[in-house]
């Protein structure tokens, strides 16, 4: 029986009481189903559409690739493999013709 660590104090001594998980060290109680919903990222494209992992996106602007002379043209398609919150580049994508790279969500639209 593997229960997640306490999100409040990171204690590993967590026990379950019906649907709730309880930490005996800090007395924090939480429902793991609600925590999973809160952890979803709210990253939106240039049009305000919510993006998810596995979505196909299209670039809406020519983008220079850092560290090279390559330019990604408008209309280049990409597949979102992973998403990160709070960084300059939120989307880890597989870009057609360029390989894997990080892209800012403001420069893509959902295809």
N, C-alpha and C positions, 0 to 999 in steps of 0.2 A: 504494500500500500504506500504509494508515493504521493505525498501532499506537497504543494508548493510552499516556499518559504513565505514568511509574513511580509507583506508589502510595506508595512510600517517600520519594522525594526530588523528585518531580514533574519529573524530567528527560524531555525529549522524545526523547533519543537511545536508544531502546529497539530491541532486535533480537530476532528469534525463533529459537529452537533447538528444533526439533521442536514439541512442544506447549507448551513453556515460553517465557516472555518474560523477557529479561535486560536489566538496566540496567548499562551499562558504567561509569557514574559512581560508583554505590554498591554494585555487585555484588549487587543484590537480584534474586532469581529468583521468579517466580510463574506459576501457571497461570490464565489469564484465565477459564476456565470455573468454577473454584473461587471466584474473586473475585465473579463474578456471583451465585453462590448466597449468599455471605456478605452481600451488599449488600441482600438482601431484608429488608424491615421486618417485625418481629414485633409488630404492634399487635393487641391483642385487645379485644373488646367487653365489656360488663358480665357476660356469661355465660362468658367465657373462650374464645370462638370466635375463631379467627384471621381477621382481616379482610384483604381485598385490594381493589385499585382496581377499580371497576366493580360492587362489591357494593351491594345495596340494604339499607338499614338503617332501623330504626324507633326513635324517641326513647322512652326509658323514664321520662322525668321532664319536667315543665314547665320550660322554660329561658327566662330573660329574655335578650333580645338587647341587647348592650351598645350604648349610644348611641341607643336608641330605647325607646318604651314597648311595643313588640311582645313578645308571649310566644308561644313555640312550645309547643304542647300535646303531651301524651303521645299516642303513636301516629302522630305526624307522620312521614311517610316521606321519605327522602333517598337520593340516589345518590352514592357516593364517587367523586370525580373524581381525587383525588390524596391521598397520605399523606405525613406528615412525622414524623420521629422526634425525641423530646426537647423538644418545645414544649408549651405549655399545651393547645393545640388541635391534635390530630394529624390530623384529617380535614378535607379541603377538599371540601365537599359541595354539591350542588344540592338545596336543601330545598323540598319542595312548598309553594307559597303564600308563600315568603319569598325565594327566589332563592339566589344563591351565598353561602355563609358557612362559617367554620371551626367545627368541633364537636369537643368532647372525646370520645374513644372510650369513656370510662367511662359515658357517658350514652346509649349506643345499644346495640341488639341487632341481630344479623343477621336480615333478614327472609326 
